[in-house]
């Protein structure tokens, strides 16, 4: 799990280059029971994005998009 976090942070920082990243993310609602997601999982994904932004030390800005089409990062279950 830690390796996945490092990979995502590195990927997000590369996406923004030296000037930092400003990226929108979208989280799929947990509406399909067959995926195994839990009702609170979308909130957990948002908290993870907030933690990754904080870990970026100001070089990473992540904002939640209302629609999937407006997001460069898309989290699906």
C-alpha positions as CSV (number, residue, x, y, z in Angstrom):
1,X,0.0,0.0,0.0
2,X,2.8,2.4,0.8
3,X,4.4,1.7,-2.5
4,X,1.2,2.6,-4.3
5,X,1.0,5.9,-2.4
6,X,4.6,6.8,-3.4
7,X,3.8,5.9,-7.0
8,X,0.7,8.1,-7.1
9,X,2.5,11.1,-5.5
10,X,5.3,10.8,-7.9
11,X,2.9,10.5,-10.8
12,X,0.9,13.6,-9.7
13,X,4.1,15.6,-9.2
14,X,5.4,14.7,-12.7
15,X,2.0,15.7,-14.2
16,X,2.6,19.2,-12.9
17,X,6.2,19.5,-13.8
18,X,8.5,21.9,-11.9
19,X,5.8,24.5,-11.4
20,X,3.6,22.1,-9.4
21,X,0.4,20.3,-10.3
22,X,-3.1,21.7,-10.2
23,X,-5.3,18.7,-10.9
24,X,-9.0,17.9,-10.6
25,X,-10.1,14.4,-9.4
26,X,-13.4,12.6,-9.6
27,X,-14.5,9.7,-7.4
28,X,-17.1,7.2,-8.6
29,X,-20.0,7.0,-6.2
30,X,-20.3,3.6,-4.5
31,X,-23.5,2.4,-6.1
32,X,-22.5,-1.0,-7.5
33,X,-22.4,-3.7,-4.8
34,X,-20.5,-6.1,-7.0
35,X,-17.4,-3.8,-6.8
36,X,-17.0,-4.5,-3.1
37,X,-16.9,-0.8,-2.3
38,X,-18.3,0.5,1.0
39,X,-20.6,3.6,1.3
40,X,-17.9,5.6,2.9
41,X,-15.2,4.8,0.3
42,X,-15.8,8.0,-1.7
43,X,-15.1,10.0,1.4
44,X,-12.0,8.0,2.1
45,X,-10.8,8.7,-1.4
46,X,-11.3,12.4,-0.9
47,X,-9.4,12.3,2.4
48,X,-6.5,10.4,0.7
49,X,-6.4,13.2,-2.0
50,X,-6.2,15.8,0.8
51,X,-3.4,13.9,2.5
52,X,-1.4,13.6,-0.8
53,X,-1.9,17.3,-1.4
54,X,-0.6,18.0,2.1
55,X,2.4,15.7,1.6
56,X,3.2,17.6,-1.6
57,X,4.4,20.5,0.5
58,X,2.6,23.1,-1.6
59,X,3.6,21.7,-5.0
60,X,0.4,19.8,-5.5
61,X,-3.2,21.2,-5.6
62,X,-6.0,18.6,-5.9
63,X,-9.6,19.7,-6.2
64,X,-12.7,17.5,-6.5
65,X,-14.6,17.7,-9.8
66,X,-18.3,17.4,-9.9
67,X,-18.2,15.4,-13.2
68,X,-15.9,12.7,-14.4
69,X,-15.2,14.5,-17.7
70,X,-13.7,17.5,-15.8
71,X,-11.1,15.4,-14.0
72,X,-7.6,14.2,-14.9
73,X,-7.6,11.7,-12.0
74,X,-10.6,9.3,-12.0
75,X,-11.1,6.8,-9.2
76,X,-13.3,3.9,-10.0
77,X,-14.4,1.0,-7.8
